[in-house]
Every structure is written in C-alpha cells, then in structure tokens.
Amino acid sequence: MGIAAWAPGSASAQQLVYTPINPAFGGNPFNSSQLLAIANAQNQFLPKSSTTTPPTQAQQFAAQLQSTILAGVAQQVSNAIFGNNPQQSGTISFGGTTVNFTRGLTDITIVIVDPNGVSTQIVVPTFVATPAGK
C-alpha cells in the first residue's frame, strides 16, 4: 500500500483570451494570404482551367489607343468645365456616350449616359473664394 501525499500549495491560472485569426475581424494581417489560399483551394465555383486566350499585340495596341483617346476627351471635358474659360453648360458626345454638364450656384452637375442608356450623375461642389481681408 502506498501513501499519497498531498501538500496544499498555490495553484496558478491565467485568464483565457480569445484572439481572432481572420484579419477582417481583428486578427493578425499576416494570416490573410494563408487564409485566402485555403479559401481558393476549397472554392468549388472557380473554373479548374481557363479557356481564355491572352490578347494579341493588335488587341493590346487597340486597347491602349482607346485609353489614350478617352483620356484626351476627358481632359477636354474637364477644361470645358473647370478650365480658364469655364462654360455654364454643355454637351459632349462621343462613341454613343453623352456627357452633359450644368454649372449651378453651389455645384456642377455632370450626367454621363452610356450607349445602353445607363446614366451616372456626378455632383461637384464649387468653392467660392472670398476676397482677402473679409
């Protein structure tokens, strides 16, 4: 028969603290790439192989040219609205897209209508400069 000895002593414990794993909920941001990789591996809705072919050089050139032309048109519209000689209102049409702008007392309203008839409205506040000393 053995005798068990039990001696009263101090027990130590600490509080349990929950730390989230997902960075979207306050977790460590370094976990994001691993969590994304795991989610992508489990995603059943992504196609297993891509059937699209990369764009040709001609398609890339056409896209770059279109982007440059649209940037030029956007600059002309911006100059008509905000340039040295700003217009009170105007309409610019190109490629089936129409841009209407109207200058009001406190803002400028820009309405863009695409070829499908979908419109986007942008309201830009105008800043009125007060004369110095007032």
MONOR-V672873 format. One record per pair of residues at least 6 apart in sequence whose C-alpha atoms are under 8 Angstrom apart, sorted by sequence separation. I is the first residue (numbers start at 1). J is the second residue. If there is no record, write none. Layout:
BEGIN
i=<I	I>
j=<J	J>
END
This chain:
BEGIN
i=<20	21	22	23	80	81	92	93	102	103	113	20	21	22	23	79	80	81	91	92	101	102	112	113	19	20	23	81	91	92	101	102	111	112	22	23	91	101	111	112	21	22	90	91	100	101	111	89	90	99	100	110	111	89	90	99	100	109	110	22	89	99	109	110	88	89	98	99	109	110	77	88	97	98	108	109	87	97	98	107	108	97	107	108	96	97	107	108	96	106	107	81	95	106	105	106>
j=<26	27	28	29	86	87	98	99	108	109	119	27	28	29	30	86	87	88	98	99	108	109	119	120	27	28	31	89	99	100	109	110	119	120	31	32	100	110	120	121	31	32	100	101	110	111	121	100	101	110	111	121	122	101	102	111	112	121	122	35	102	112	122	123	102	103	112	113	123	124	92	103	112	113	123	124	103	113	114	123	124	114	124	125	114	115	125	126	115	125	126	101	115	126	126	127>
END
